Amino acid sequence: HRESHQYVDILQLFGPITKWNARVESPDVVPEIVRKAFKLAEAEKPGSTHIELPENVAEEEADPKQKPLPREPVSAPTPSRASVEQAALLIEKAVRPVILSGNGVIRNGSSAELTQFAERLQIPVVTTVMGKGAIPWTSPMSLLTIGILPRDHEIAGFEDSDLVVCIGYDFVEYDPRSWNPRGDRRIVHVDALPAEISAHYLPEVEVIGEIRESLQALGQRVRTARTSLRSVPSSTAIKKTLESELGEHGEELLNPQRVLWDLREILEPDDLLISDVGAHKLWLSRFFRVVKPKTIIISNGLSPMGIALPGGIAAKLMNPDRRVVTLSGDGGFLMSVHELETAKRENAATVNVVFRDGGLGSIRWKQMAKFKRTVGTEFGNPDLSDLAKAFGVRGFRVDHPSGLNSILREALESKAPCIVDIPVDYGDNPFLVRAH
């Protein structure tokens, strides 16, 4: 149907960004294609699939006796005894092991098993940005989050370690070149899928299966618990440093540290925080303290700007009894601001916090670092409070740090969709990227 309106090859368009896509050539194959699309979408690693229904096929008559194919549960295999045994031996022999935990742990509901495994064996845990919350901030084994910068405060955990146990880890979360630049680290891979191999990621052992089962099996097999973490950095020391840095927000500036500090003080452990993409994401990834899994969603990888508002609406509709906060820069927020109408119509009571700095902060930051000047990163903003009113929702503006806490509380207590406009000061960005 080349005469179709705005014709484009949809299969090729969606190919690079979906796990699988297909064109329906005949009504007879609809049940098969739909079933396959859902099965692949739900299988590890979960992701979108795409079905194209051409105009001429849509006009054909379908067999009324056709029924959907039965849905089958998707599950990973049971980890092999041999791989568990090999991995356990490596862990027992290691003097300074460290765990790198990714989003797979959260996605597969294995956070409790990870925490129990790490604390019993005294192995420190670093999470990726997308794995934030896989182990509680409060755990003595938590070394917080890595992958925010090429080199960060926890990198010493890798430099001094003699074994890295990667659990539910995906390359897109943190490039292995950053923590294994020479490709000589001893690695154990624990995941539902075999490892993607690169020169910087060559596991000696792969424990493939349900992550929960794998951790339980390893926990039963590894009997040696460490009494000393040796030269692996102290969780307590890192947390004290981080809290000290987080507390350096002053009383006159609305900088990211201050906003994140107040947000954490106000939000309950079960409240949900959805992050957009921008300079604020680096601050959030580094400083926001997470106690429970699946309470923070940070877009990474393809990282589409504008995800926070619609993502927050979806989170609220799926979790009506939990409070939902979204965090965006003004650039990302304005890319999907029209979804405020959806929030109003669906009564999705999201508190949408906007870091307003009149520009594309992350791009501006990188341009200044590399070129010492910026191009096309500045823009003007509408009055966000008036914009909120135009959509029929409430708008709040924070004019001074002293009013931040009370305004955030009022917005959350309003139990209605709203905007909280914060003119943020990003003057501390250079501090965030300095070497640690």
C-alpha positions in Angstrom: 0.0 0.0 0.0 2.5 2.6 -1.1 -0.3 5.0 -1.6 -1.1 4.9 2.1 -0.8 8.2 3.9 2.8 9.0 5.0 4.0 5.6 4.0 7.3 4.4 5.5 8.8 0.9 6.0 7.6 0.4 9.6 9.4 -2.9 10.0 12.8 -1.4 9.3 11.9 1.6 11.5 11.1 -0.5 14.5 13.7 -3.2 13.9 16.6 -1.6 15.9 14.4 -0.6 18.9 12.3 -3.8 19.5 13.2 -7.4 20.4 11.1 -8.7 17.5 8.7 -7.4 14.9 6.5 -8.9 12.3 4.1 -8.0 9.6 0.7 -9.8 9.5 0.4 -11.1 5.9 -2.8 -13.0 6.5 -5.6 -13.1 9.1 -4.8 -16.8 9.6 -1.5 -16.0 11.3 -2.8 -13.4 13.8 -3.0 -15.8 16.8 0.5 -17.1 16.2 2.1 -13.7 15.7 0.3 -12.2 18.7 1.3 -15.1 21.0 4.9 -14.9 19.9 5.1 -11.2 20.3 3.9 -11.4 23.9 6.1 -14.4 24.8 9.2 -12.6 23.5 8.3 -9.3 25.2 7.9 -11.0 28.6 11.0 -13.2 28.3 14.4 -12.1 29.6 15.4 -9.4 28.9 11.9 -8.0 28.7 11.3 -5.4 26.1 8.9 -4.2 23.4 7.8 -6.1 20.3 6.0 -4.7 17.3 3.3 -6.0 15.0 2.4 -4.3 11.7 -1.1 -4.7 10.4 -1.2 -3.6 6.7 -4.3 -1.8 5.6 -5.3 -4.4 3.0 -4.9 -7.3 5.5 -7.0 -5.5 8.0 -9.9 -5.3 5.4 -9.9 -9.1 5.0 -12.4 -11.4 6.7 -11.0 -13.5 9.6 -12.1 -17.0 10.5 -14.6 -16.5 13.4 -13.6 -19.9 14.8 -10.0 -18.8 15.4 -9.1 -18.5 19.1 -6.1 -16.9 20.8 -3.3 -19.4 21.5 -2.9 -20.3 25.2 -0.5 -18.2 27.1 2.5 -20.0 28.6 4.5 -18.8 31.6 7.9 -17.5 30.8 10.7 -18.7 33.2 14.4 -19.1 33.3 16.1 -22.5 33.7 17.2 -23.9 37.0 20.9 -23.2 37.5 23.2 -26.2 36.9 24.8 -27.8 39.9 28.2 -27.7 38.2 28.1 -23.9 37.6 27.0 -23.3 41.2 29.9 -25.4 42.4 32.5 -23.6 40.3 31.2 -20.2 41.2 31.1 -21.1 44.9 34.8 -22.2 44.8 35.8 -18.9 43.2 33.9 -16.9 45.8 35.4 -19.0 48.7 38.9 -18.5 47.4 38.5 -14.8 46.8 40.1 -12.4 49.4 38.5 -9.2 48.3 35.3 -10.0 46.2 32.8 -7.4 45.3 29.3 -7.8 43.9 28.0 -5.7 41.0 24.2 -5.8 41.0 22.1 -4.7 38.1 18.5 -4.2 37.3 17.9 -7.9 36.8 18.0 -8.4 40.5 15.1 -5.9 41.0 13.2 -7.1 37.9 13.3 -10.7 39.1 12.3 -9.9 42.7 15.6 -11.1 44.1 16.6 -8.2 46.3 16.0 -10.0 49.6 18.1 -12.9 48.5 20.9 -10.6 47.3 21.0 -8.8 50.6 21.0 -12.0 52.6 23.7 -13.5 50.4 25.9 -10.4 50.7 25.5 -9.8 54.4 26.0 -13.5 55.4 29.2 -13.8 53.3 30.4 -10.2 54.0 30.7 -9.3 50.4 30.2 -5.6 49.6 27.7 -4.7 46.9 27.8 -1.9 44.3 24.6 -1.3 42.2 24.3 0.2 38.8 22.0 3.2 38.3 19.2 1.0 37.1 19.9 -1.4 39.9 19.6 1.3 42.6 17.5 -0.2 45.4 18.6 -3.8 44.8 20.2 -3.7 48.3 19.0 -1.2 50.9 21.0 1.9 51.5 21.0 0.9 55.2 22.8 -2.4 54.6 26.4 -2.5 55.9 27.3 -4.2 52.7 26.0 -1.4 50.4 28.7 0.6 48.6 25.9 2.6 46.9 25.7 3.3 43.2 28.2 3.3 40.4 28.1 4.1 36.7 27.2 7.8 37.1 30.6 8.8 35.9 33.5 7.1 34.2 35.3 7.1 37.5 33.4 7.4 40.8 33.9 6.9 44.5 33.2 3.2 44.5 35.6 2.4 41.7 38.2 1.5 44.3 36.1 -1.5 45.2 36.9 -2.9 41.7 40.5 -1.8 41.7 41.2 -3.6 44.9 39.0 -6.6 44.3 40.2 -10.0 43.1 36.7 -11.2 42.0 33.7 -9.4 40.6 30.4 -11.2 41.0 28.0 -9.7 38.5 24.3 -10.4 39.3 21.5 -9.4 37.0 23.9 -7.0 35.2 23.5 -5.6 31.7 26.2 -3.8 29.7 23.9 -0.9 29.0 23.8 -0.2 32.8 27.6 0.3 33.1 30.1 -0.3 30.4 32.6 -3.0 31.6 35.4 -1.0 30.1 34.9 1.5 33.0 35.6 -1.1 35.7 37.6 -3.6 33.8 39.8 -1.5 31.5 42.5 -4.1 31.0 40.1 -7.0 30.7 41.8 -9.0 33.4 39.2 -9.1 36.2 38.1 -12.5 37.4 34.3 -12.5 36.9 31.4 -14.7 37.9 28.2 -14.0 35.9 24.9 -14.7 37.6 21.8 -14.0 35.4 18.8 -15.5 33.6 20.7 -15.3 30.3 24.2 -16.1 29.2 26.7 -13.3 29.3 27.3 -11.0 26.4 30.9 -11.4 25.7 33.4 -8.6 25.1 37.1 -8.1 25.6 36.3 -6.5 28.9 33.7 -9.0 30.1 34.9 -12.6 30.0 33.3 -14.5 32.9 35.2 -17.6 34.3 31.9 -19.1 35.4 28.3 -18.4 34.3 25.5 -19.4 36.6 22.4 -19.2 34.3 18.9 -19.5 35.8 16.4 -17.7 37.9 18.5 -15.2 39.9 16.6 -16.0 43.2 17.3 -19.7 42.8 21.0 -19.1 41.8 21.6 -16.9 44.9 19.9 -19.4 47.2 22.0 -22.2 45.7 25.2 -20.2 46.0 24.3 -19.2 49.6 23.9 -22.8 50.6 27.1 -23.9 48.9 29.5 -21.0 50.0 30.3 -21.6 53.6 33.2 -19.2 54.2 32.1 -15.8 55.5 34.7 -13.0 55.7 35.5 -11.4 59.0 37.3 -8.5 57.3 36.8 -6.7 54.0 40.5 -6.1 53.8 41.2 -3.2 51.5 37.7 -3.0 50.0 36.3 0.4 50.9 34.2 0.7 54.0 30.5 1.1 53.4 30.3 3.3 56.5 33.1 5.6 55.3 31.5 6.0 51.9 28.1 6.8 53.4 29.6 9.3 55.7 31.4 11.0 52.8 28.2 11.0 50.7 26.0 12.4 53.5 28.6 15.1 54.2 28.6 16.0 50.5 24.8 15.9 50.4 24.6 18.1 53.5 26.7 20.8 51.8 23.7 22.5 50.3 23.8 25.7 52.2 20.8 27.8 53.2 20.5 30.3 50.3 20.8 28.1 47.1 18.3 25.7 45.7 20.9 23.3 44.5 20.2 19.6 43.7 21.6 18.4 47.0 19.1 20.4 48.9 16.1 19.3 46.9 17.1 15.6 47.1 17.8 15.9 50.8 14.4 17.3 51.5 12.7 14.8 49.1 14.2 11.9 50.9 13.2 13.3 54.3 9.6 13.7 53.2 9.0 10.6 51.1 8.1 7.3 52.8 10.2 4.2 51.9 7.3 2.8 49.7 6.7 6.0 47.8 7.7 6.0 44.1 10.2 8.3 42.4 10.4 8.4 38.6 13.3 10.2 37.0 13.6 11.9 33.7 16.8 12.3 31.8 19.1 15.3 32.3 21.7 16.8 34.6 19.5 16.1 37.6 19.7 12.4 36.9 23.4 12.3 37.8 22.7 14.0 41.1 19.7 11.7 41.8 21.7 8.6 40.9 24.5 9.5 43.2 22.8 11.0 46.2 19.3 9.7 46.5 19.1 7.1 49.3 16.9 4.1 48.5 15.8 1.6 51.0 13.4 -0.6 49.0 13.6 -2.1 45.5 11.1 -0.9 42.8 10.7 2.5 44.5 12.8 4.4 42.0 12.9 4.2 38.3 15.7 5.9 36.4 15.7 5.9 32.6 19.1 4.7 31.2 20.4 3.2 28.0 18.4 4.8 25.2 17.3 7.4 27.9 14.4 9.2 26.2 13.8 12.7 27.5 10.3 13.4 28.7 9.7 9.9 30.2 9.1 11.1 33.8 5.6 12.6 33.5 3.9 9.8 31.5 5.9 7.3 33.5 4.7 8.8 36.7 1.1 8.7 35.5 1.5 5.0 34.6 3.1 4.3 38.0 0.2 6.0 39.8 -2.5 4.2 37.9 -0.8 0.9 38.7 -0.2 1.9 42.3 -3.1 4.1 43.3 -2.4 3.7 47.1 1.2 4.9 46.8 2.5 8.5 46.4 4.3 9.2 43.2 6.8 11.9 42.5 8.4 12.6 39.2 11.7 14.5 38.8 12.5 16.3 35.5 14.6 19.1 34.1 12.6 21.8 32.3 13.8 20.5 28.9 12.5 17.0 29.5 9.3 18.1 31.2 8.3 20.4 28.3 8.7 17.5 25.9 5.7 15.7 27.4 3.9 18.5 29.4 0.7 17.8 27.4 0.3 14.6 29.4 -0.9 16.8 32.3 -4.2 16.6 30.6 -4.1 12.8 30.9 -3.1 13.2 34.6 -6.0 15.5 35.2 -8.5 13.3 33.3 -7.4 10.1 35.0 -6.9 11.8 38.4 -3.4 10.5 38.5 -2.1 12.4 41.5 1.6 12.8 40.5 3.8 15.5 42.1 5.9 16.6 39.2 9.1 18.3 40.4 10.8 20.4 37.7 14.4 21.5 38.0 14.2 24.8 36.0 17.5 26.2 34.7 16.4 27.5 31.3 18.4 25.1 29.3 19.3 21.5 28.4 21.5 21.2 31.4 23.2 17.9 30.7 24.1 18.8 27.1 25.3 22.2 28.2 27.4 20.6 30.9 29.1 18.3 28.4 29.6 21.0 25.8 31.3 23.2 28.4 33.5 20.4 29.5 34.7 19.6 26.0 34.4 22.8 24.0 34.3 25.5 26.7 31.2 27.0 25.1 27.6 26.0 24.4 25.5 25.9 21.2 21.7 25.6 21.2 21.2 24.6 24.8 19.4 27.7 26.1 15.7 28.3 25.9 12.9 30.3 27.6 10.3 28.8 29.9 6.6 29.5 30.2 5.4 30.4 33.7 5.0 26.8 35.0 2.4 27.8 37.6 0.2 29.4 35.0 0.8 26.4 32.7 -0.4 24.1 35.4 -3.6 26.2 35.9 -4.2 26.1 32.1 -4.3 22.3 32.4 -6.6 22.5 35.4 -4.0 21.2 37.9 -2.2 23.0 40.8 1.1 24.8 40.4 3.7 25.5 43.1 6.8 27.7 42.9 9.7 27.5 45.3 11.4 30.9 45.6 13.7 30.2 48.5 15.2 27.1 50.1 13.4 27.9 53.4 10.0 27.2 51.6 11.1 24.0 49.8 10.1 21.4 52.5 6.7 22.9 53.2 5.8 23.2 49.5 6.8 19.7 48.8 4.7 18.5 51.7 1.7 20.6 50.6 2.0 19.2 47.0 2.1 15.6 48.3 -0.9 16.2 50.6 -3.0 17.8 47.8 -3.6 14.3 46.4 -4.0 15.8 42.9 -1.7 16.2 39.9 0.5 19.2 40.3 3.8 20.9 39.2 6.5 22.0 41.7 8.7 24.6 39.9 12.2 24.8 41.4 14.7 27.3 39.9 17.7 25.1 40.6 21.3 26.2 40.9 23.7 23.8 39.1 26.8 25.6 40.2 28.1 22.5 41.9 28.1 20.3 38.8 32.0 20.5 38.5 32.1 19.1 42.1 30.1 16.1 41.0 32.5 15.1 38.2 35.7 15.6 40.0 37.8 12.4 40.5 37.3 10.6 43.8 
